[in-house]
Amino acid sequence: MQEFTRRLVFCALLGSVYASCPPRCECSEAAQTVKCVSKDLRSVPTGIPGYTRNLFITGNQISRVGPESFRGLSNVTNLSLSNNRISEVESHSFAGLLRLRSLDLSNNQLAVIHPEAFTFHNQSLRELNLSRALYNHSSVTALAVSLR
């Protein structure tokens, strides 16, 4: 009986690792979707499940994204980061998103776009929404450089 109890606890712990959801977010494994909407987040949350294909992190207080922001999320195909007050996009911020097709950065305050910010290794991106996101003339120039 004691061995059975140990195995049951182990399975429960293992299941909780795979079924975890970041605090203040809503996760649906069936829909392969994570939503962190209007939660006053200051950074991209950690612990987003690997099954995630649709990721909505909108209406928060995130000021920057970097290469560590989406590490381990190679299955994401749709990423919405609208209305977050993002002002800086570092180089290789989205490089780990190997299947990314749609990226929405609308309604942000992009002022600093590092070279290679929009580097995608497999050319999967089909849609990039930057409406009402470019904060000044220098961000337009930086965007042009990063999209080469």
C-alpha positions as CSV (number, residue, x, y, z in Angstrom):
1,M,0.0,0.0,0.0
2,Q,2.8,2.4,0.8
3,E,4.4,1.9,-2.7
4,F,1.0,2.6,-4.3
5,T,0.7,5.8,-2.3
6,R,4.2,6.9,-3.4
7,R,3.4,6.2,-7.0
8,L,0.1,8.1,-6.7
9,V,1.9,11.2,-5.2
10,F,4.6,11.0,-7.9
11,C,2.0,10.9,-10.7
12,A,0.1,13.8,-9.1
13,L,3.3,15.9,-8.9
14,L,4.3,15.0,-12.5
15,G,0.8,16.0,-13.7
16,S,1.0,19.3,-11.9
17,V,4.2,20.1,-13.7
18,Y,2.7,19.6,-17.1
19,A,-0.7,21.2,-16.3
20,S,0.8,24.3,-14.7
21,C,-0.4,27.8,-15.6
22,P,1.3,31.0,-14.7
23,P,-0.3,33.0,-11.9
24,R,-2.9,35.5,-13.1
25,C,-3.3,33.7,-16.5
26,E,-5.9,31.4,-17.8
27,C,-4.8,28.2,-19.6
28,S,-6.8,25.8,-21.7
29,E,-4.8,22.7,-22.8
30,A,-7.8,21.6,-25.0
31,A,-7.7,24.9,-26.9
32,Q,-3.8,25.1,-26.6
33,T,-4.4,28.7,-25.4
34,V,-3.0,30.8,-22.7
35,K,-4.5,34.2,-21.9
36,C,-2.9,36.8,-19.6
37,V,-5.2,39.7,-20.2
38,S,-5.3,43.0,-18.2
39,K,-3.5,41.5,-15.2
40,D,-1.0,44.4,-14.6
41,L,1.9,42.2,-15.5
42,R,5.3,43.9,-15.6
43,S,7.0,41.1,-17.6
44,V,6.2,38.1,-19.8
45,P,5.2,35.4,-17.2
46,T,7.3,32.3,-16.8
47,G,5.9,28.9,-16.7
48,I,3.8,29.1,-19.8
49,P,2.9,25.5,-20.8
50,G,4.8,24.0,-23.8
51,Y,1.5,22.9,-25.4
52,T,0.6,26.6,-26.0
53,R,-0.2,27.5,-29.6
54,N,-2.2,30.7,-29.0
55,L,-0.7,33.1,-26.5
56,F,-2.5,36.4,-25.5
57,I,-0.5,38.7,-23.2
58,T,-2.4,41.9,-23.7
59,G,-3.4,45.0,-21.7
60,N,-0.5,44.8,-19.2
61,Q,2.4,47.0,-18.2
62,I,5.2,45.1,-19.9
63,S,8.0,47.5,-21.1
64,R,10.3,45.2,-22.9
65,V,10.7,41.7,-24.5
66,G,13.9,39.9,-24.9
67,P,15.3,36.5,-26.0
68,E,14.4,35.0,-22.6
69,S,10.8,36.1,-22.8
70,F,9.5,33.2,-24.9
71,R,12.1,30.5,-24.3
72,G,10.7,26.9,-24.6
73,L,7.6,28.0,-26.5
74,S,8.4,26.6,-29.9
75,N,4.7,25.5,-30.6
76,V,3.3,29.1,-30.4
77,T,1.8,30.0,-33.8
78,N,-0.2,33.1,-32.7
79,L,1.2,35.7,-30.3
80,S,-0.6,38.8,-29.2
81,L,1.3,41.4,-27.2
82,S,-1.0,44.4,-27.9
83,N,-1.6,47.2,-25.4
84,N,1.3,46.4,-23.2
85,R,3.4,49.7,-23.3
86,I,6.3,47.8,-24.8
87,S,9.0,50.3,-25.6
88,E,11.9,47.9,-26.3
89,V,12.3,44.8,-28.4
90,E,15.7,43.2,-28.0
91,S,17.6,41.2,-30.6
92,H,16.3,37.6,-31.1
93,S,13.3,38.2,-28.9
94,F,11.1,35.9,-31.0
95,A,13.8,33.5,-32.3
96,G,12.6,30.6,-30.2
97,L,9.1,30.8,-31.6
98,L,9.8,28.3,-34.4
99,R,6.2,28.1,-35.6
100,L,5.1,31.7,-35.2
101,R,2.8,32.8,-38.0
102,S,1.1,35.9,-36.5
103,L,2.6,38.5,-34.2
104,D,0.5,41.4,-32.9
105,L,2.5,44.3,-31.3
106,S,-0.2,46.9,-31.9
107,N,-0.9,49.7,-29.5
108,N,2.5,49.7,-27.8
109,Q,5.2,52.4,-27.6
110,L,8.1,50.9,-29.5
111,A,11.0,53.3,-29.2
112,V,14.0,50.9,-29.2
113,I,14.0,48.1,-31.7
114,H,17.4,46.3,-31.6
115,P,19.0,44.9,-34.7
116,E,17.7,41.4,-35.4
117,A,14.7,41.9,-33.1
118,F,12.5,40.2,-35.7
119,T,14.9,37.4,-36.7
120,F,13.0,34.3,-37.5
121,H,15.0,31.1,-38.2
122,N,12.4,29.4,-40.5
123,Q,10.6,32.3,-42.1
124,S,7.2,31.1,-40.7
125,L,5.9,34.6,-39.9
126,R,3.0,35.6,-42.1
127,E,1.5,38.6,-40.3
128,L,3.1,41.3,-38.2
129,N,0.7,44.0,-36.8
130,L,2.4,47.2,-35.7
131,S,-0.5,49.5,-35.9
132,R,-0.3,52.4,-33.4
133,A,2.9,50.8,-32.1
134,L,5.8,52.9,-33.5
135,Y,6.6,55.6,-31.0
136,N,9.0,57.9,-33.0
137,H,10.9,58.2,-36.2
138,S,13.9,56.4,-34.9
139,S,11.8,53.3,-34.2
140,V,10.7,53.2,-37.8
141,T,14.3,53.3,-38.9
142,A,15.3,50.6,-36.4
143,L,12.3,48.5,-37.6
144,A,13.5,48.7,-41.2
145,V,17.0,47.6,-40.1
146,S,15.7,44.7,-38.1
147,L,13.4,43.4,-40.9
148,R,16.2,43.2,-43.5
